[in-house]
Amino acid sequence: RPHLDDGRLKKYYNGRLRPSGACSKAMSSLNVEPDGKVRLCVSYGLHIGDALETKLGEMSGVKKKILSGALPAGCARCCHRFAIFRHF
């Protein structure tokens, strides 16, 4: 959950802020969870492979297929709109 004041939290959770455009960050990052699962991006929970079993080229192909010039379904573009802190 992003660190936001009350007003921005309401906007974040009720969907009044509309994301648009294409994703620019997911193609340039690799987000590996402690168990080795690789996520599409740091904020989006879709797993695209396993760090020890899936080749980088395969994961890149999955990313390209999912993104295909747009945002993945359900993406709220949090990485562009908010300062997000992740704690493991």
N, C-alpha and C positions, 0 to 999 in steps of 0.2 A: 504494500500500500504506500503510495507516495506521501511524503510529509507536506501536507497542505493545510491551510487554514479552513475553517468551517465552510465558508462560501465556496471555495474552490473544490472542496471534497464533495459538496452537493452537486456541482457541475460535473465532476469526474464520474460520479456514480449514476447520475440520471441521464447521461448521454446528450446533454445540450451542446457540448462542444463536439463538433463534427470533424473527424479526421478526413483528409483528402490527399490526393497525390500518390506518388510511388514511394516505395521503401528505399532508402539510401543506405541505411545502416546494417541491415541483416546480411547483405552480400559481403561486407568488409569485416565481419566479426565472426568469431567462433566462441560459442558460449557452452562450456562444459560444466555439468553438474558434478557434485562430489562422487556420485555413483557411476560416472562415465557417460551418461546419456548426454547427447548434444541437442541443444534447443535451437530453434530457428533464430531467435534473438533473446536478449537478456530479459525482456518483459513478456514475451509471448511464449506460452508453454508447449507449443508443438515440437515434439521430438523428431529429429531428422536422421538420427543414427546413434552409433556408439563410438566413443573416442578410440577404443582399442580394436574394434572390429570393422568399422566402416571407413572406406578410403575417402580422402578429402575430395577427390574428384566426384565421387558419388554424392557426397553431402552437398557439394556446390551445385550439382545437377538438380537435386531435390529442391534446393533454395530457389534456383531459377524457375523451376516448374511451378512452385507455389506462388512466387511473387509475380512472375510474368508481367512486369511493368506496372503493377498495382500493389495495394496493400492486401495482406492475407485476410480472409474472412474473420471478423471479430477483432481485428487490430484497432486499437484506439489511439495509436501514434503517441503513446505515453512518453517514449524516449525523446520526442521532439518538443513536447508541451510542458513537461514537468521535470524537476530534479528528483530522480528516483534513487533511493538507497537500498541496496540488496544486502541482506544479512543471511549468512548460512550457519 
